[in-house]
């Protein structure tokens, strides 16, 4: 647990080690109220299984993503308002399943549709430049296709860099309209001024390396387990049974939800760090 100082709020205390404490506090948020968190994960996994039905796949995916963002907003606000770890733990213990998933649902839904609009325009423009007959691609047309995707990939990288600051504005929003508009603060000069600070760049870079390392480590562990137990991963991926799809989907939902909760802490610290000059 983080040492408490009466003169500082929890978010200020977390600045002592803003990378380590993201995972520490995020994990505390998950395990303090196991009943609510298990209930939320169960609902999301159930929705994921229902989403395997093609006819309802898209709306179910929208609902699932929105519920996760709603939970992220809730946890982020609890973290920002907590005086110390004791008050944070107390607030987490009092969270209900309904409160976690529904309190900020409309705000999250507004932000979801705004992100769709934001990504749809450059994606459509990129797709319009693609060859009409994909089946007749040759090395030259493949290179042309790759060049056409470069601007879109750069756009995604830019979004990923400033997304924590945009997400902070979403967390502070109230309602569908406010959540929708919060996404377009991406074009705010004030947001870019924060994003250009050396402290913010340093924090994003360091945290990105940590996430990359964890993903690489996770991939190695999965590969090692598959090798030890003799799971033919390539063959399983080519001809995936419905049961295997459900297992993989459930695992993906679990880790995505945990990641969203951890990111709620990261977003609040990233915003605060964008105002400071040092990253420990």
N, C-alpha and C positions, 0 to 999 in steps of 0.2 A: 504494500500500500504506500501511497505517497505521504511523506511527512507533512503534517498540517501546520500552517502558520496563520494565526488568527487575523493578521493584517491583510492576507491575500485570499482571493477566491480560488477555487479548485483550478480554474482555467489558467490563473496566474502561476500557481504552483506547478502545473504541468509543463510550463515553459522551461523548467529546469532541465528537462530532457524531452523535448517535443516529439522525438521519434519513438523512443522506448515507451513513453507514457501513452501514446496513441493505442498501442496494443494492450498495455496493462489496463488502462481505464476502459477500453472497448470490451476487453474480456470480462472485466468486472460487471459491466452493464449486461452482459449475456448471462452470467452465472448467478448473479444475486437473486434474480427473480426467475428461477428455472421454469416454474409452471407457466408463466405468461409467454416466455420465449419458446418453450417447447410447443405450446399451443399455436403460436404464430407460425413456427416452422412447419407444423403439421398441416395447417390450413394452406400454406403456400405449396407444400408438396402435393396435397390433394388437388389443388388447382392445377398444378403442373401435370398431374396424371390425367385430369379431365382435358387439359389442353392438348393431349396427344390425339384427341379426336379432331380430324381436319376441319370439320364444319365450325368448330368453336375455338380453334387454336388462337386466332388473332385477338379476339376480345378477351380471352382468358389471359393471354400474355400481357395485355394492357393492364388488366386488373391486378395481376401478380406484381408487375413492375411498380404500379402505383402504390400498392400496399407496402412494398419494401421502402419506397421513398417516404411514405407517410411515417413509417417506423423510424427511419433515419432522422426525419425532422424532429420527431418527439424526443429521441435520445439526445440529439444535439442541443435542444433547448434545455433539457434537464441538466446537461453538462455545463452549459454556459451560465445557468442561474445558480448552480450549486456553490455553497460557501466553502465546503470542504468535502472530503471523501465520505464522512459520516452522513452529511445531508444528501449527497449524491446517492449513496446506498439506500437511504431512507426513501427518497423519491422513486428510485427504481423499484423498490419493494412494493410500493403502492400502485404501480402501473397495472392496469387491467388489460386484458386482451383487446377488448373493444376500444379502449382509450388509445392503445398503441397503434392499432391499425386504422382506426376511423377518424381520430381527432383532426388530423391534417390531410385527410384523403383528398378533398377537393383542391387544396393547394397543390398537392403532389400531382393530381390529374391535370391541372392547368399547366404545370411545368412539363409534364410528359408530352402533351400535344404541342407545346411550344418547341421542344427539342425536335419533334418530328418535322415541324414546319421548317426549322432552321437547317436540318440536315437534308430535307427532301429536295430543296432547290438545287444545291450544288451536286447532289447525287443524280438528279434527273439530267442536268446539263452534262455531267460526265458520261452517263449512259447514252445520251444522244450522239456522242462522238464515237461510240463503239461501232465496229464493222457490223453490217446488217446480218451477214451470214457467219456466225461464230464457228460453224463446222468447217469452214474453208480457211481457217486461220493458218498463216505461214509465219516463219520467223520474223519477217519484216513487219507484218501486221501486228504480231504479238508485241514487238518493240514499240510500235505506234500506240497500241492499246495501253501499254505500261506508262508511256509518257503522258497520255491523257489522264491517267489516274493519279499522277504525281501531285497536281494541285489539290485534288480531293484529299489525298493522304496528308499533305501539309496542313490543310484546313482542320483535319481531325487532330493532328498533333498540337496545333494552336489551341483548339478547344480543350484538349486534355490538360494543357498547361494552366489555363485560366479557369477551368471548370470548378475547382474548389471555391474560388471567389464568387462565381456565378451561383453555385449551390448554396453558399452562405446567404445570398440575397433571397433564394428560394426558401430557405429555412426561416428567414425573418418575415416572409410574406404571409398573408392571410386570405384564403379563399381562392377560387379558380382563376379569376381575372388577375389578381395580384401575383399568383404563382406563374401564370402565363407571361406576364410582363417582366417578371424577375429574370427569366431566361435571357431576355433581350438587353439586360444590363451588360451583356457581353460587349456591346458597342459603346459602353459608357467610358468616357475619358478618365473618370475617377477610378474605375476598376482597373484600367490599363496602367494607370499611374502606380497603383498598388502592385500590380503584377510585375512591373519593371524594377521594383526594389531588389537590391542585392540579397537581402535576407530571405525574401520570398523565393527567388530563383534558387538559392542554396538549399532551402528546405525542400522544395519540390524535387530537385535533383537527387538529394540524399534519400528521400523517401521513395522515389522511383527506383533507385538502385536496390533498396531493401526489398521492395515488392518483387522486383525482377529476380532477385536471389531466392526469395521464398517460392516463387512460381517454378524456378529452375529446380530447386530442391524437391518440391512436391512432385514434379515430373520424374525426377530420378527415382524417388521412392516408389512411385507407381510402376515404373519400368522394372525396378528391382523385384517388387512383389510379383509382377506378371512373370518375370523370368524364373523366380523361385517356385511358384506354384504352377508354372507351365501354361499360363493363359495365352492363347494365340490372339493377341490384341488386334493384329491387322485383319485376320479372318473374322473376328467378332465384329469389327467395325464395318466390314463389307456386307455382312449378312446378320444384322442385329435383330435378335428376337424381341418381341414386344416386352417380355419380362425384363430383358437386359436394358431396353430403352427406358423402362420405368425406374430401374435401379440407378442408371447413369443420370437420368433427369432428377431424381430425388437427391442424389449426392450433389449435383450442380446447384439445386435450389438451396440446400443447406449451406454450402460454402458461399454462395452469393449473398444470402441473408447475413451471415456472419461478417462478410466483407463490408456490407452496407452499414452495419452497426459500428464497426471499427472506423469506417470512413467518416461517420458522423463526428467522431472526436477529431480526426485529422482535419476536417473542413474548418472547424472552429479554431483550431490552433493555426492553420494556414492563414486564415484571415487575420488573426491577431499578430502573427509574425510578419505579415505584409506591412504592419505599422511600425515594426521594430528594426533594429540594426544588427542584432546578433542572433545566431542560431547555435545552440550548444550541441 
